[in-house]
Amino acid sequence: WPSAGDDTDDGGQYREIPLSHRLTAVLGPDAEQLVDAMVDAFAAGYPTTLSMTPGVETMLEHVSTRFRCGVVSNIFLPGLPAQLLSDFGLGKYFEFIVDSAELGFKKPDRRIYAAALELASALPADVVLVGDNRQNDALAPAALGMQGVWFNRKKVPGAHAANGNVTEFSTIKNWSQFPSLLSRLLASSDGH
């Protein structure tokens, strides 16, 4: 994947800077109480803007009994992915969480995917990564040898290409499509 996480300096493009550090950089070190209050306000308010996508729990109940599942999340508040999964009652379906704010790198940096592969004890060819960001959850994983699945919840038309290069990945528009797609993907990868 282009310059993301290789031995060259990516200029910090894929570094994940926690929200508190971002605010401190803008407001200055003397604003610690204000920064803490702002981070707390975000941590309290952001979850109220979220809702569970229809069908996700049914899909997770089905998939997690057959496959090892993990989360790879881009978020600038350390611990928020685990908290949200717990709040929505979904944490029980996942064996691990790779939190970009805790790791220090975000998707599409290859280091975040490498951390997930290590926690999963898996090779790229044995992994299916699904998410709602075409670039980070489908194209980048596919370029690294994983099978990417774009959860196109907004049903946005999109070509399967990046930088003029065709990259194969699958697309689903609702969670009911994922279990059968996962079975087909894994069955086709057994032949490699």
C-alpha positions in Angstrom: 0.0 0.0 0.0 1.6 3.3 -1.0 4.0 4.6 1.6 1.6 3.6 4.4 3.6 2.0 7.2 6.6 1.0 5.1 10.2 1.9 6.1 9.8 5.4 4.7 8.5 8.4 6.5 4.9 9.0 5.6 5.0 12.5 7.0 2.7 11.5 9.8 -0.2 11.1 7.3 -1.5 8.0 9.0 -0.5 8.8 12.6 -3.5 8.8 14.9 -3.3 11.8 17.3 -5.6 11.4 20.3 -8.2 14.1 20.7 -6.6 15.5 23.9 -3.3 15.9 22.1 -5.0 17.7 19.2 -6.8 20.1 21.4 -3.7 20.8 23.5 -1.8 21.6 20.3 -4.4 24.2 19.5 -5.2 25.6 22.9 -1.8 25.2 24.6 -0.6 23.3 27.6 -2.1 25.7 30.0 -5.6 24.7 28.9 -5.5 21.3 30.5 -8.9 21.7 32.3 -10.6 23.0 29.2 -9.1 20.1 27.1 -10.3 17.6 29.7 -13.8 19.1 29.7 -13.9 19.1 25.9 -12.8 15.5 25.6 -15.3 14.5 28.3 -18.1 16.4 26.4 -17.1 14.6 23.2 -17.0 11.2 24.9 -20.4 11.8 26.4 -22.1 13.3 23.4 -20.7 11.3 20.5 -22.3 8.0 21.5 -25.7 9.6 21.5 -25.4 10.3 17.8 -24.9 6.6 17.0 -27.5 3.9 16.5 -27.0 0.2 15.7 -27.3 -0.7 12.1 -30.3 -3.0 11.5 -29.3 -6.6 11.3 -25.8 -6.2 12.8 -26.5 -8.2 16.0 -28.2 -11.1 14.1 -25.2 -11.1 11.7 -22.7 -11.1 14.5 -24.5 -13.9 16.4 -24.2 -16.0 13.2 -20.7 -15.1 12.2 -19.0 -15.1 15.6 -20.0 -18.7 16.3 -18.2 -19.8 13.1 -15.2 -17.4 12.8 -12.9 -15.4 15.0 -13.9 -11.7 14.9 -12.1 -8.5 15.8 -12.5 -4.8 15.4 -10.1 -2.4 13.7 -11.2 1.1 14.4 -10.1 4.6 13.4 -11.0 7.0 16.3 -9.1 9.6 18.1 -10.3 8.8 21.5 -8.5 5.9 23.2 -10.8 3.2 24.5 -13.9 4.5 22.7 -14.4 1.5 20.4 -14.4 -0.9 23.3 -16.8 1.4 25.2 -19.2 1.7 22.3 -19.2 -2.1 21.7 -20.0 -2.6 25.4 -22.7 0.1 25.4 -24.4 -1.5 22.4 -24.0 -5.0 23.8 -21.8 -6.1 21.0 -18.4 -6.6 22.8 -19.1 -10.3 23.4 -18.8 -11.0 19.7 -15.2 -9.8 19.3 -12.0 -11.4 20.5 -9.9 -8.3 20.0 -10.0 -4.6 19.2 -7.3 -2.6 17.4 -7.9 1.0 18.5 -6.0 3.5 16.3 -5.7 6.1 19.2 -4.1 3.4 21.4 -1.9 2.1 18.6 -0.9 5.5 17.2 -1.6 4.6 13.5 -4.9 4.7 11.6 -6.2 2.9 8.5 -5.0 2.7 5.8 -1.5 2.5 7.4 -0.3 -1.1 7.0 0.8 -1.2 10.7 -2.8 -1.1 12.0 -3.7 -4.1 9.8 -0.5 -5.9 10.9 -1.5 -5.4 14.5 -4.9 -7.0 13.7 -3.3 -9.9 11.9 -1.0 -10.5 14.9 -3.9 -10.4 17.4 -5.8 -12.8 15.1 -2.8 -15.0 14.6 -3.7 -15.0 10.9 -2.2 -14.5 7.5 -3.6 -11.8 5.2 -5.1 -14.4 2.8 -7.1 -15.9 5.7 -8.7 -12.6 6.7 -11.9 -10.9 5.5 -12.1 -7.3 6.6 -15.5 -5.5 6.3 -16.3 -1.9 7.0 -18.0 1.2 5.8 -15.1 3.0 4.4 -14.3 1.9 0.8 -10.7 3.1 1.0 -9.8 1.8 4.5 -11.9 -1.3 4.8 -11.9 -2.7 1.2 -9.2 -1.2 -1.1 -6.3 -1.1 1.4 -6.9 -4.6 2.9 -7.3 -6.0 -0.6 -4.0 -4.4 -1.6 -2.3 -6.1 1.4 -3.7 -9.6 0.5 -6.8 -9.6 2.6 -10.3 -9.9 1.3 -12.0 -6.5 1.7 -15.7 -6.0 1.9 -17.2 -2.6 1.6 -20.4 -2.2 3.7 -22.0 0.4 1.4 -24.7 1.4 3.9 -25.5 4.6 1.9 -25.7 2.6 -1.4 -23.2 5.0 -3.0 -22.2 3.9 -6.5 -18.5 3.2 -6.6 -16.0 1.8 -9.0 -13.6 -0.8 -7.7 -10.5 1.2 -8.5 -7.9 3.2 -6.7 -5.3 5.4 -8.4 -6.4 3.9 -11.7 -5.6 0.3 -10.5 -8.5 -2.2 -10.4 -8.6 -3.8 -7.0 -11.1 -6.6 -6.3 -13.3 -6.4 -3.3 -16.9 -7.2 -2.5 -19.7 -4.9 -1.6 -22.7 -5.4 0.7 -25.6 -3.0 1.3 -27.0 -4.6 4.4 -25.8 -7.0 7.1 -28.1 -9.9 6.0 -25.8 -10.2 2.9 -22.6 -10.7 4.9 -22.8 -14.3 6.2 -23.4 -15.9 2.8 -20.8 -13.6 1.2 -18.3 -14.6 3.9 -18.9 -18.3 3.2 -18.4 -17.8 -0.5 -15.2 -15.8 0.0 -13.7 -18.3 2.4 -14.7 -21.2 0.1 -13.0 -19.5 -2.9 -9.8 -18.8 -0.8 -9.5 -22.5 0.1 -8.6 -23.2 -3.5 -5.5 -21.0 -3.3 
